[in-house]
Amino acid sequence: MYVNQSVFSVKLFMRVLSGAFALATIATTPPHAESTPNPHKILAEVGKIVSSNGIDEAKAVEIGGIRQWITVRGRDRHNPILLVLHGGPAAPDLPNRYLFESPWIDYFTVVEWDQRGSGKTYELNDPEKVASTMHAERMVQDAEELVAYLRTTYIKNKIFAVGHSWGTILGLNLAARRPDWLYAYIGVGQIINMREAERICYDWVLNTARKAGDAQAVKELEAIAPYSEPNGALPPEKINVERKWSVHYGGLTYGRDSYDFWENAEKISPDYSETDFKAIDAGSAEEKSAIFKRYKGKINIYLSSQGIDMKKAQREWSEQQKARATSNPAD
């Protein structure tokens, strides 16, 4: 059969040319551009409770006349509840719970709580209306009301409670008042004598700064003497100076001179969005500073002036537990 070589050559050329154009297009077209990964969503998905009998709730509940934020998470809802009482005041653990909570939820249903004036609870309420209620007694009552809510809502006769730093004041008072509601109370960095602890910390950081030849730290720390005031009170301004240098010398986190690593981890929290942080940080720096100083000042002055006897509370708790064990050893 006769084949027109010129026509064949033209067709072959066009096919080759088309293929070349296609390859060129593939080579020059960037791969599908992924949107910037959202660390909040990624960590939320990684930490998602997927067990059939698990529980994963985040909600506002009415406690002490205001809305307060809690999360309730565990891989088996039949496990006992563990209530976490964070430090500060106003230093919630919820933004960083993804760093430490995972092993706990194998054995407990863990409840994280943003206390009055803290985190998402701060965001849910008018700060000026809440300010007058920022004292230790009201916050201990909040803890009692929250435990009552948890016992009723999740049908638990007793729970566990763990307090850290400031949270140990709430926890030990809770244990002293409601021992029949708790399997156990665990204190981490337990505060027994707040004024004595502050004195020890101040002496330590001042001596550490002197040994380091840190003239600026020594100057600032000596300027806040006496620490505390003659009447036992500790103004927030003095506390802020002591904390600045105790953090610098590893008093807060061993081996580190700042808390930035922990605060940076909050920024990718699965529980706090960028919108949450913006809302919590809303308003001028001066306004927020005044509000929180008033909160913390009221709490610290209250503790100093009232002289909360934590040793007595601890003794009463131990005696009540011994009495219960003797009268009902099977409980």
C-alpha positions as a Markdown table, in Angstrom:
| # | Residue | x | y | z |
|---|---|---|---|---|
| 1 | Met | 0.0 | 0.0 | 0.0 |
| 2 | Tyr | 1.3 | 3.4 | -0.9 |
| 3 | Val | 2.0 | 5.7 | 2.1 |
| 4 | Asn | 2.4 | 9.4 | 1.6 |
| 5 | Gln | 5.6 | 10.0 | 3.6 |
| 6 | Ser | 5.2 | 13.7 | 3.8 |
| 7 | Val | 1.7 | 13.4 | 5.4 |
| 8 | Phe | 2.9 | 10.7 | 7.8 |
| 9 | Ser | 5.9 | 12.9 | 8.8 |
| 10 | Val | 3.6 | 15.9 | 9.5 |
| 11 | Lys | 1.3 | 13.8 | 11.7 |
| 12 | Leu | 4.2 | 12.2 | 13.6 |
| 13 | Phe | 5.7 | 15.7 | 14.1 |
| 14 | Met | 2.4 | 17.0 | 15.5 |
| 15 | Arg | 2.0 | 14.1 | 17.9 |
| 16 | Val | 5.6 | 14.6 | 19.2 |
| 17 | Leu | 5.0 | 18.3 | 19.5 |
| 18 | Ser | 1.8 | 17.8 | 21.4 |
| 19 | Gly | 3.5 | 15.4 | 23.7 |
| 20 | Ala | 6.3 | 17.8 | 24.3 |
| 21 | Phe | 3.9 | 20.6 | 25.1 |
| 22 | Ala | 2.1 | 18.2 | 27.6 |
| 23 | Leu | 5.4 | 17.3 | 29.3 |
| 24 | Ala | 6.4 | 20.9 | 29.5 |
| 25 | Thr | 3.0 | 21.8 | 31.1 |
| 26 | Ile | 3.4 | 19.1 | 33.7 |
| 27 | Ala | 7.0 | 20.1 | 34.4 |
| 28 | Thr | 6.1 | 23.8 | 34.9 |
| 29 | Thr | 2.8 | 23.4 | 36.8 |
| 30 | Pro | 3.5 | 23.4 | 40.6 |
| 31 | Pro | 2.1 | 20.5 | 42.6 |
| 32 | His | -1.3 | 21.0 | 44.3 |
| 33 | Ala | -0.6 | 23.7 | 46.7 |
| 34 | Glu | -1.6 | 22.5 | 50.2 |
| 35 | Ser | -3.0 | 25.2 | 52.6 |
| 36 | Thr | -0.8 | 26.0 | 55.6 |
| 37 | Pro | -1.2 | 23.2 | 58.1 |
| 38 | Asn | -3.3 | 24.1 | 61.1 |
| 39 | Pro | -1.5 | 22.7 | 64.2 |
| 40 | His | -4.6 | 23.2 | 66.3 |
| 41 | Lys | -6.6 | 20.9 | 64.1 |
| 42 | Ile | -3.8 | 18.4 | 63.6 |
| 43 | Leu | -3.2 | 18.0 | 67.3 |
| 44 | Ala | -7.0 | 17.8 | 68.0 |
| 45 | Glu | -7.2 | 14.9 | 65.5 |
| 46 | Val | -4.2 | 13.2 | 66.9 |
| 47 | Gly | -5.6 | 13.4 | 70.4 |
| 48 | Lys | -9.2 | 12.5 | 69.5 |
| 49 | Ile | -10.9 | 9.9 | 71.7 |
| 50 | Val | -11.9 | 7.1 | 69.3 |
| 51 | Ser | -12.7 | 4.2 | 71.7 |
| 52 | Ser | -16.3 | 3.1 | 71.7 |
| 53 | Asn | -16.8 | 3.7 | 75.4 |
| 54 | Gly | -14.7 | 6.9 | 75.5 |
| 55 | Ile | -15.8 | 10.4 | 76.4 |
| 56 | Asp | -14.6 | 13.7 | 74.9 |
| 57 | Glu | -16.5 | 16.8 | 75.9 |
| 58 | Ala | -15.7 | 20.5 | 76.1 |
| 59 | Lys | -18.3 | 22.8 | 77.5 |
| 60 | Ala | -19.3 | 25.7 | 79.7 |
| 61 | Val | -21.1 | 24.9 | 82.9 |
| 62 | Glu | -22.8 | 27.2 | 85.5 |
| 63 | Ile | -20.5 | 27.2 | 88.6 |
| 64 | Gly | -20.6 | 29.9 | 91.3 |
| 65 | Gly | -23.0 | 32.1 | 89.3 |
| 66 | Ile | -20.9 | 32.4 | 86.2 |
| 67 | Arg | -20.1 | 30.2 | 83.2 |
| 68 | Gln | -16.9 | 28.2 | 83.6 |
| 69 | Trp | -15.1 | 26.1 | 81.0 |
| 70 | Ile | -14.3 | 22.4 | 81.4 |
| 71 | Thr | -13.2 | 19.5 | 79.3 |
| 72 | Val | -14.0 | 15.9 | 80.1 |
| 73 | Arg | -11.8 | 13.3 | 78.4 |
| 74 | Gly | -11.1 | 9.6 | 78.8 |
| 75 | Arg | -10.8 | 6.4 | 76.8 |
| 76 | Asp | -13.3 | 4.5 | 79.1 |
| 77 | Arg | -16.1 | 6.4 | 80.8 |
| 78 | His | -16.2 | 3.7 | 83.5 |
| 79 | Asn | -12.8 | 4.9 | 84.8 |
| 80 | Pro | -12.8 | 7.2 | 87.8 |
| 81 | Ile | -12.8 | 11.0 | 87.3 |
| 82 | Leu | -9.6 | 12.9 | 88.0 |
| 83 | Leu | -10.2 | 16.7 | 88.4 |
| 84 | Val | -7.1 | 18.9 | 87.7 |
| 85 | Leu | -6.8 | 22.0 | 89.8 |
| 86 | His | -4.4 | 24.3 | 88.0 |
| 87 | Gly | -1.9 | 26.8 | 89.4 |
| 88 | Gly | -1.5 | 30.5 | 89.1 |
| 89 | Pro | -3.9 | 31.9 | 89.9 |
| 90 | Ala | -5.0 | 32.3 | 86.3 |
| 91 | Ala | -2.5 | 29.8 | 84.8 |
| 92 | Pro | -4.8 | 27.1 | 83.3 |
| 93 | Asp | -3.3 | 23.8 | 82.2 |
| 94 | Leu | -5.8 | 23.2 | 79.4 |
| 95 | Pro | -3.8 | 24.9 | 76.7 |
| 96 | Asn | -0.9 | 22.5 | 77.3 |
| 97 | Arg | -2.8 | 19.4 | 78.4 |
| 98 | Tyr | -1.9 | 17.7 | 75.1 |
| 99 | Leu | 1.7 | 17.5 | 76.3 |
| 100 | Phe | 1.0 | 15.4 | 79.4 |
| 101 | Glu | -2.6 | 14.1 | 79.5 |
| 102 | Ser | -2.5 | 11.2 | 77.1 |
| 103 | Pro | -1.3 | 8.5 | 79.5 |
| 104 | Trp | -3.7 | 9.7 | 82.2 |
| 105 | Ile | -6.8 | 9.2 | 80.0 |
| 106 | Asp | -6.0 | 5.4 | 79.8 |
| 107 | Tyr | -6.9 | 5.2 | 83.5 |
| 108 | Phe | -9.0 | 8.2 | 84.3 |
| 109 | Thr | -11.7 | 10.4 | 82.9 |
| 110 | Val | -9.7 | 13.7 | 83.2 |
| 111 | Val | -11.4 | 17.0 | 83.9 |
| 112 | Glu | -9.5 | 20.1 | 83.0 |
| 113 | Trp | -11.1 | 23.3 | 84.5 |
| 114 | Asp | -10.3 | 26.9 | 83.6 |
| 115 | Gln | -10.9 | 28.5 | 87.0 |
| 116 | Arg | -12.7 | 31.8 | 87.7 |
| 117 | Gly | -10.7 | 34.6 | 86.0 |
| 118 | Ser | -8.7 | 32.1 | 83.9 |
| 119 | Gly | -8.5 | 31.1 | 80.2 |
| 120 | Lys | -11.8 | 30.4 | 78.5 |
| 121 | Thr | -13.7 | 31.1 | 81.7 |
| 122 | Tyr | -12.3 | 34.6 | 81.6 |
| 123 | Glu | -13.4 | 34.9 | 78.0 |
| 124 | Leu | -17.0 | 33.7 | 78.9 |
| 125 | Asn | -17.7 | 36.4 | 81.5 |
| 126 | Asp | -17.4 | 40.2 | 82.1 |
| 127 | Pro | -14.1 | 40.7 | 83.9 |
| 128 | Glu | -15.4 | 43.7 | 85.8 |
| 129 | Lys | -18.4 | 41.8 | 87.2 |
| 130 | Val | -16.2 | 38.9 | 88.2 |
| 131 | Ala | -13.4 | 40.9 | 89.8 |
| 132 | Ser | -15.2 | 41.4 | 93.1 |
| 133 | Thr | -15.5 | 37.6 | 93.5 |
| 134 | Met | -11.8 | 36.9 | 93.0 |
| 135 | His | -10.9 | 35.5 | 96.4 |
| 136 | Ala | -9.8 | 32.2 | 97.7 |
| 137 | Glu | -13.0 | 31.3 | 99.5 |
| 138 | Arg | -15.2 | 31.8 | 96.4 |
| 139 | Met | -12.8 | 29.7 | 94.4 |
| 140 | Val | -12.8 | 26.8 | 97.0 |
| 141 | Gln | -16.6 | 27.0 | 96.7 |
| 142 | Asp | -16.3 | 26.8 | 92.9 |
| 143 | Ala | -14.3 | 23.6 | 93.3 |
| 144 | Glu | -17.0 | 22.1 | 95.6 |
| 145 | Glu | -19.7 | 23.0 | 93.2 |
| 146 | Leu | -17.8 | 21.6 | 90.3 |
| 147 | Val | -17.2 | 18.3 | 92.1 |
| 148 | Ala | -20.9 | 18.1 | 93.0 |
| 149 | Tyr | -21.7 | 18.7 | 89.3 |
| 150 | Leu | -19.3 | 15.9 | 88.2 |
| 151 | Arg | -20.6 | 13.4 | 90.7 |
| 152 | Thr | -24.2 | 14.0 | 89.6 |
| 153 | Thr | -23.7 | 14.3 | 85.9 |
| 154 | Tyr | -21.4 | 11.3 | 85.5 |
| 155 | Ile | -22.9 | 9.2 | 88.3 |
| 156 | Lys | -19.7 | 9.0 | 90.3 |
| 157 | Asn | -19.9 | 8.7 | 94.1 |
| 158 | Lys | -16.3 | 9.8 | 94.5 |
| 159 | Ile | -13.6 | 11.3 | 92.3 |
| 160 | Phe | -9.8 | 11.9 | 92.5 |
| 161 | Ala | -8.5 | 15.5 | 92.6 |
| 162 | Val | -4.9 | 16.7 | 91.8 |
| 163 | Gly | -3.8 | 20.2 | 92.6 |
| 164 | His | -0.7 | 22.0 | 91.4 |
| 165 | Ser | 0.8 | 25.0 | 93.1 |
| 166 | Trp | -2.1 | 27.5 | 93.7 |
| 167 | Gly | -4.4 | 24.6 | 92.9 |
| 168 | Thr | -3.1 | 22.8 | 96.0 |
| 169 | Ile | -4.8 | 25.5 | 98.2 |
| 170 | Leu | -8.1 | 24.7 | 96.5 |
| 171 | Gly | -7.5 | 21.0 | 96.6 |
| 172 | Leu | -6.5 | 20.7 | 100.3 |
| 173 | Asn | -9.4 | 22.8 | 101.4 |
| 174 | Leu | -11.7 | 20.7 | 99.2 |
| 175 | Ala | -10.4 | 17.6 | 100.8 |
| 176 | Ala | -10.8 | 19.0 | 104.3 |
| 177 | Arg | -14.4 | 20.0 | 103.6 |
| 178 | Arg | -15.6 | 17.1 | 101.4 |
| 179 | Pro | -13.5 | 14.0 | 102.2 |
| 180 | Asp | -16.5 | 11.8 | 101.5 |
| 181 | Trp | -16.5 | 13.0 | 97.9 |
| 182 | Leu | -12.9 | 12.0 | 97.2 |
| 183 | Tyr | -11.0 | 8.7 | 96.7 |
| 184 | Ala | -7.8 | 10.7 | 97.2 |
| 185 | Tyr | -6.4 | 14.2 | 96.9 |
| 186 | Ile | -2.9 | 14.5 | 95.3 |
| 187 | Gly | -0.8 | 17.7 | 95.9 |
| 188 | Val | 1.9 | 18.6 | 93.4 |
| 189 | Gly | 4.1 | 21.5 | 94.7 |
| 190 | Gln | 1.8 | 21.6 | 97.8 |
| 191 | Ile | 1.5 | 24.9 | 99.5 |
| 192 | Ile | 1.5 | 24.5 | 103.3 |
| 193 | Asn | 2.7 | 27.9 | 104.5 |
| 194 | Met | 2.5 | 30.5 | 101.7 |
| 195 | Arg | 4.3 | 33.3 | 103.4 |
| 196 | Glu | 7.2 | 31.0 | 104.5 |
| 197 | Ala | 7.5 | 29.6 | 101.0 |
| 198 | Glu | 7.7 | 33.1 | 99.6 |
| 199 | Arg | 10.4 | 34.0 | 102.0 |
| 200 | Ile | 12.5 | 30.9 | 101.2 |
| 201 | Cys | 12.1 | 31.5 | 97.4 |
| 202 | Tyr | 13.1 | 35.2 | 97.8 |
| 203 | Asp | 16.2 | 34.4 | 99.9 |
| 204 | Trp | 17.2 | 31.7 | 97.4 |
| 205 | Val | 17.0 | 33.8 | 94.3 |
| 206 | Leu | 18.7 | 36.8 | 95.9 |
| 207 | Asn | 21.6 | 34.6 | 97.1 |
| 208 | Thr | 21.8 | 32.9 | 93.7 |
| 209 | Ala | 21.9 | 36.3 | 92.0 |
| 210 | Arg | 24.7 | 37.5 | 94.3 |
| 211 | Lys | 26.8 | 34.4 | 93.6 |
| 212 | Ala | 26.3 | 34.9 | 89.9 |
| 213 | Gly | 27.5 | 38.5 | 90.2 |
| 214 | Asp | 24.2 | 39.7 | 88.6 |
| 215 | Ala | 24.1 | 43.3 | 89.7 |
| 216 | Gln | 20.8 | 44.1 | 88.0 |
| 217 | Ala | 19.0 | 41.2 | 89.6 |
| 218 | Val | 20.5 | 42.0 | 93.0 |
| 219 | Lys | 19.5 | 45.7 | 92.6 |
| 220 | Glu | 15.9 | 44.8 | 91.7 |
| 221 | Leu | 15.5 | 42.1 | 94.4 |
| 222 | Glu | 16.9 | 44.3 | 97.2 |
| 223 | Ala | 14.6 | 47.1 | 96.1 |
| 224 | Ile | 11.5 | 45.0 | 97.1 |
| 225 | Ala | 12.7 | 44.2 | 100.6 |
| 226 | Pro | 11.1 | 43.5 | 103.0 |
| 227 | Tyr | 9.5 | 40.6 | 101.3 |
| 228 | Ser | 6.8 | 40.3 | 102.5 |
| 229 | Glu | 5.3 | 43.5 | 104.0 |
| 230 | Pro | 5.3 | 43.9 | 107.8 |
| 231 | Asn | 1.6 | 42.9 | 107.9 |
| 232 | Gly | 2.3 | 39.8 | 105.9 |
| 233 | Ala | 0.8 | 41.0 | 102.7 |
| 234 | Leu | 2.6 | 40.6 | 99.3 |
| 235 | Pro | 1.8 | 43.2 | 96.7 |
| 236 | Pro | 1.6 | 41.8 | 93.2 |
| 237 | Glu | 4.4 | 44.3 | 92.1 |
| 238 | Lys | 6.8 | 42.6 | 94.5 |
| 239 | Ile | 5.7 | 39.2 | 93.5 |
| 240 | Asn | 6.3 | 40.0 | 89.8 |
| 241 | Val | 9.9 | 41.1 | 90.5 |
| 242 | Glu | 10.6 | 37.9 | 92.5 |
| 243 | Arg | 9.1 | 35.7 | 89.9 |
| 244 | Lys | 11.0 | 37.5 | 87.1 |
| 245 | Trp | 14.4 | 36.5 | 88.6 |
| 246 | Ser | 13.4 | 33.1 | 90.1 |
| 247 | Val | 12.2 | 32.0 | 86.7 |
| 248 | His | 15.5 | 33.3 | 85.2 |
| 249 | Tyr | 17.5 | 31.2 | 87.6 |
| 250 | Gly | 15.5 | 28.0 | 87.0 |
| 251 | Gly | 13.2 | 28.3 | 90.0 |
| 252 | Leu | 10.2 | 27.6 | 87.9 |
| 253 | Thr | 11.6 | 25.1 | 85.4 |
| 254 | Tyr | 14.8 | 23.3 | 86.1 |
| 255 | Gly | 17.6 | 24.0 | 83.6 |
| 256 | Arg | 15.7 | 26.8 | 81.8 |
| 257 | Asp | 16.0 | 30.6 | 82.2 |
| 258 | Ser | 12.5 | 31.3 | 80.8 |
| 259 | Tyr | 9.1 | 29.9 | 80.5 |
| 260 | Asp | 8.9 | 30.7 | 76.8 |
| 261 | Phe | 9.0 | 27.0 | 75.7 |
| 262 | Trp | 5.8 | 26.2 | 77.6 |
| 263 | Glu | 4.0 | 29.4 | 76.5 |
| 264 | Asn | 5.0 | 28.8 | 72.9 |
| 265 | Ala | 3.5 | 25.3 | 73.2 |
| 266 | Glu | 0.2 | 26.9 | 74.1 |
| 267 | Lys | 0.1 | 28.7 | 70.8 |
| 268 | Ile | -0.6 | 25.4 | 69.0 |
| 269 | Ser | -3.0 | 24.0 | 71.5 |
| 270 | Pro | -5.8 | 21.8 | 70.2 |
| 271 | Asp | -8.1 | 23.4 | 72.9 |
| 272 | Tyr | -7.3 | 27.1 | 72.4 |
| 273 | Ser | -7.8 | 28.7 | 69.0 |
| 274 | Glu | -6.1 | 31.9 | 67.8 |
| 275 | Thr | -9.5 | 33.5 | 68.3 |
| 276 | Asp | -9.6 | 32.3 | 71.9 |
| 277 | Phe | -6.2 | 33.8 | 72.6 |
| 278 | Lys | -7.2 | 37.1 | 70.9 |
| 279 | Ala | -10.3 | 37.3 | 73.0 |
| 280 | Ile | -8.5 | 36.6 | 76.2 |
| 281 | Asp | -5.9 | 39.2 | 75.4 |
| 282 | Ala | -8.4 | 41.7 | 74.2 |
| 283 | Gly | -8.3 | 45.3 | 75.4 |
| 284 | Ser | -5.4 | 47.5 | 76.2 |
| 285 | Ala | -2.3 | 46.0 | 78.0 |
| 286 | Glu | -2.9 | 48.5 | 80.8 |
| 287 | Glu | -6.5 | 47.4 | 81.3 |
| 288 | Lys | -5.7 | 43.7 | 81.3 |
| 289 | Ser | -2.7 | 44.3 | 83.6 |
| 290 | Ala | -4.9 | 46.2 | 86.1 |
| 291 | Ile | -7.6 | 43.5 | 86.0 |
| 292 | Phe | -5.2 | 40.6 | 86.6 |
| 293 | Lys | -3.2 | 42.5 | 89.3 |
| 294 | Arg | -6.5 | 43.1 | 91.0 |
| 295 | Tyr | -7.4 | 39.4 | 90.8 |
| 296 | Lys | -4.0 | 38.2 | 92.0 |
| 297 | Gly | -3.7 | 40.9 | 94.5 |
| 298 | Lys | -7.0 | 40.1 | 96.1 |
| 299 | Ile | -6.1 | 36.4 | 96.3 |
| 300 | Asn | -2.7 | 36.9 | 97.7 |
| 301 | Ile | -3.7 | 39.5 | 100.2 |
| 302 | Tyr | -6.6 | 37.3 | 101.3 |
| 303 | Leu | -4.3 | 34.3 | 101.9 |
| 304 | Ser | -1.8 | 36.4 | 103.8 |
| 305 | Ser | -4.4 | 38.3 | 105.9 |
| 306 | Gln | -6.5 | 35.2 | 106.6 |
| 307 | Gly | -3.5 | 33.1 | 107.4 |
| 308 | Ile | -4.9 | 29.9 | 106.0 |
| 309 | Asp | -3.6 | 27.1 | 108.2 |
| 310 | Met | -2.8 | 24.5 | 105.6 |
| 311 | Lys | -1.1 | 22.3 | 108.1 |
| 312 | Lys | -4.2 | 22.1 | 110.2 |
| 313 | Ala | -6.3 | 21.3 | 107.1 |
| 314 | Gln | -3.9 | 18.5 | 106.2 |
| 315 | Arg | -4.0 | 17.1 | 109.8 |
| 316 | Glu | -7.8 | 17.2 | 109.8 |
| 317 | Trp | -7.9 | 15.4 | 106.4 |
| 318 | Ser | -5.6 | 12.7 | 107.6 |
| 319 | Glu | -7.6 | 12.2 | 110.8 |
| 320 | Gln | -10.9 | 12.0 | 108.9 |
| 321 | Gln | -9.4 | 9.4 | 106.5 |
| 322 | Lys | -8.1 | 7.3 | 109.4 |
| 323 | Ala | -11.5 | 7.5 | 111.1 |
| 324 | Arg | -13.3 | 6.4 | 107.9 |
| 325 | Ala | -10.9 | 3.6 | 107.3 |
| 326 | Thr | -11.4 | 2.3 | 110.9 |
| 327 | Ser | -15.2 | 2.6 | 110.8 |
| 328 | Asn | -15.6 | 1.3 | 107.2 |
| 329 | Pro | -12.5 | -0.6 | 106.0 |
| 330 | Ala | -14.2 | -1.9 | 102.9 |
| 331 | Asp | -15.0 | 1.6 | 101.5 |
